[in-house]
């Protein structure tokens, strides 16, 4: 607070004490005969004149250097849902959460620390990118399930040691030429590679593979590309 702010607050305390002691409002000692309305007006004027920087002096100062993060989440939706609608829903969810955080701070109830962190974050508008549709739309298959199936066929999904937060797929003899932004993207690309190998061996068409369920595709991978049993 500035010296003027402190002086005005001290003046207000003195004036209130004088009023409590029975002084006439027009003869409050701290105001030198100006009356309590003069104090009220002076306080109002001073509040209006405060520079924004002064109101921030009591706030904790954030480090001048910011760290930037990229948050990745997988989203699936029914075929035909416009991507812009999905993006708007995600954006609305973020904004609703931030509004809840602001309400928590205003009401001073709930998890204050988490709410303060939330409002301090700079969150950009979500951007969507279609990764792939490796199975028929009516078969909901998670990337985790695909990775489990790929593991039995000798595929591994690992973080790129040269580019942290990017992902690679590999087999004992092959691998992707470039890393991927998303782990799920590496899984889907590995799945496509595995299916192509299965088709080369079995002479199945892509339509044949797409016509069977994921469970059948998984069994086909294990039978055709499965790792040999070390105990055999």
C-alpha positions in Angstrom: 0.0 0.0 0.0 1.1 3.6 -0.6 1.7 6.1 2.1 -1.4 8.0 1.0 -3.5 4.8 1.4 -2.1 4.2 4.9 -2.7 7.8 5.9 -6.3 7.7 4.7 -7.0 4.4 6.5 -5.5 5.9 9.7 -7.7 9.0 9.3 -10.8 6.8 8.8 -10.0 4.8 12.0 -9.6 8.1 14.0 -12.8 9.5 12.6 -14.8 6.4 13.5 -13.4 6.5 17.0 -14.4 10.1 17.4 -17.9 9.3 16.2 -18.1 6.4 18.6 -17.1 8.8 21.4 -20.0 11.0 20.6 -18.4 13.7 18.4 -20.9 15.5 16.1 -20.5 14.3 12.5 -19.7 17.8 11.4 -16.9 18.2 13.9 -15.0 14.9 13.6 -11.5 15.7 15.0 -9.6 13.8 12.3 -11.2 15.8 9.5 -10.4 19.2 11.0 -14.1 20.2 10.8 -14.7 19.0 7.3 -17.3 16.4 8.4 -17.5 12.7 7.7 -18.8 13.1 4.2 -15.5 14.7 3.2 -13.6 11.6 4.4 -16.0 9.3 2.5 -15.5 11.3 -0.7 -11.7 11.4 -0.3 -11.6 7.6 0.2 -13.7 7.1 -2.9 -11.5 9.4 -5.0 -8.4 7.7 -3.8 -9.7 4.2 -4.7 -10.6 5.4 -8.2 -7.1 7.0 -8.6 -5.3 3.8 -7.5 -3.0 2.6 -10.3 -3.5 -1.1 -11.2 0.0 -1.9 -10.2 -0.8 -0.9 -6.6 -3.7 -3.4 -6.3 -1.3 -6.1 -7.5 1.4 -5.4 -5.0 -0.1 -7.8 -2.4 -0.4 -10.6 -4.9 2.4 -13.2 -5.1 4.7 -12.6 -8.0 5.0 -15.3 -10.5 8.4 -16.2 -12.0 9.1 -14.2 -15.2 9.8 -17.4 -17.1 6.9 -19.6 -18.0 7.0 -23.3 -18.8 4.8 -24.6 -21.6 3.1 -28.0 -21.6 1.1 -29.8 -24.2 -1.8 -31.9 -22.9 -2.9 -34.8 -25.0 -6.2 -36.6 -24.5 -7.9 -39.1 -26.8 -11.5 -38.3 -27.8 -13.8 -40.6 -29.7 -17.2 -39.7 -31.2 -19.9 -41.2 -33.3 -19.2 -41.1 -37.0 -20.7 -38.0 -38.6 -20.3 -35.7 -35.6 -18.7 -32.5 -36.9 -15.2 -31.9 -35.6 -16.0 -28.2 -34.9 -18.9 -29.4 -32.6 -16.5 -31.6 -30.7 -13.9 -28.8 -30.3 -16.6 -26.4 -29.1 -17.8 -28.9 -26.4 -14.2 -29.4 -25.2 -13.7 -25.6 -25.1 -16.9 -25.2 -23.1 -15.9 -27.9 -20.6 -12.6 -26.0 -20.0 -14.3 -22.7 -19.6 -16.9 -24.2 -17.3 -14.2 -25.6 -15.1 -12.4 -22.2 -15.0 -15.6 -20.5 -14.0 -16.1 -22.9 -11.2 -12.5 -22.2 -10.0 -13.2 -18.4 -10.1 -16.4 -19.0 -8.1 -14.5 -21.0 -5.5 -12.0 -18.1 -5.1 -14.8 -15.5 -4.8 -16.7 -17.5 -2.2 -13.5 -18.6 -0.5 -14.9 -22.2 -0.1 -13.5 -25.5 -1.4 -10.1 -26.3 -2.7 -8.6 -22.8 -2.9 -5.1 -23.9 -3.9 -6.4 -25.9 -6.9 -8.8 -23.1 -7.9 -6.0 -20.6 -7.8 -3.7 -22.8 -9.9 -6.6 -23.3 -12.4 -7.2 -19.6 -13.0 -3.4 -19.0 -13.3 -3.1 -21.4 -16.2 -3.1 -20.1 -19.7 -5.1 -22.7 -21.7 -5.4 -22.4 -25.5 -8.4 -23.3 -27.5 -8.5 -27.1 -28.2 -7.3 -28.2 -31.6 -8.6 -31.5 -33.1 -6.8 -33.8 -35.4 -8.2 -37.1 -36.7 -5.7 -39.9 -35.9 -7.2 -42.9 -37.7 -10.1 -45.2 -37.9 -8.4 -48.6 -38.0 -11.6 -50.6 -37.4 -15.2 -50.3 -38.6 -16.9 -47.4 -36.9 -19.3 -49.7 -35.0 -16.4 -51.4 -33.2 -15.1 -49.2 -30.4 -11.5 -50.2 -29.7 -9.2 -48.4 -27.4 -5.5 -47.8 -28.1 -4.7 -49.8 -25.0 -6.4 -52.9 -26.3 -4.6 -52.5 -29.6 -1.3 -52.2 -27.9 -1.9 -55.4 -25.9 -2.7 -57.2 -29.2 0.4 -55.7 -30.9 2.6 -56.8 -28.0 1.8 -60.5 -28.7 2.9 -59.9 -32.3 6.3 -58.5 -31.3 5.5 -54.8 -31.5 6.6 -52.3 -28.8 5.5 -48.7 -28.3 8.2 -46.5 -26.7 9.1 -42.9 -26.1 11.6 -41.5 -28.6 14.9 -41.2 -26.6 16.0 -38.3 -28.9 12.7 -36.4 -28.7 11.0 -36.7 -25.3 7.2 -36.8 -25.4 7.2 -38.3 -28.9 6.5 -41.9 -29.7 7.9 -44.8 -31.8 6.8 -48.3 -32.7 9.2 -51.1 -33.4 9.5 -54.8 -34.1 12.6 -57.0 -33.8 13.5 -56.1 -37.4 11.4 -52.9 -38.4 10.3 -49.6 -37.0 8.7 -46.3 -37.9 10.9 -43.8 -39.8 9.7 -40.8 -37.7 8.3 -40.4 -34.2 4.7 -39.4 -33.5 3.2 -36.6 -31.4 0.8 -39.0 -29.7 1.3 -42.5 -28.2 -2.1 -43.5 -29.7 -1.0 -42.3 -33.1 2.1 -44.6 -32.9 -0.2 -47.5 -31.8 -2.6 -47.0 -34.7 0.2 -46.8 -37.2 1.8 -50.0 -35.8 -1.6 -51.6 -36.0 -1.9 -50.7 -39.7 1.6 -52.1 -40.3 0.7 -55.3 -38.5 -2.5 -55.7 -40.5 -0.6 -55.2 -43.8 1.8 -58.0 -42.8 -1.1 -60.3 -42.0 -2.7 -59.6 -45.3 0.6 -60.3 -47.1 0.8 -63.7 -45.4 -2.8 -64.7 -45.5 -3.7 -63.1 -48.8 -6.8 -61.5 -47.2 -8.1 -58.3 -48.6 -8.6 -55.1 -46.5 -12.3 -55.6 -46.7 -11.9 -59.1 -45.3 -10.1 -57.8 -42.3 -12.5 -54.9 -41.7 -15.4 -57.3 -41.9 -14.3 -59.3 -38.8 -14.5 -58.1 -35.2 -11.6 -56.7 -33.2 -11.4 -60.0 -31.2 -11.1 -61.9 -34.4 -8.5 -59.5 -35.7 -6.5 -59.8 -32.4 -6.6 -63.6 -32.7 -5.5 -63.4 -36.3 -2.5 -61.2 -35.4 -1.5 -63.7 -32.6 -1.8 -66.7 -34.9 0.0 -65.1 -37.9 2.6 -62.9 -36.3 2.7 -64.2 -32.7 6.0 -64.6 -31.1 7.3 -68.2 -30.8 6.9 -69.8 -27.5 10.4 -69.7 -25.8 9.6 -73.0 -24.0 8.9 -74.9 -27.2 
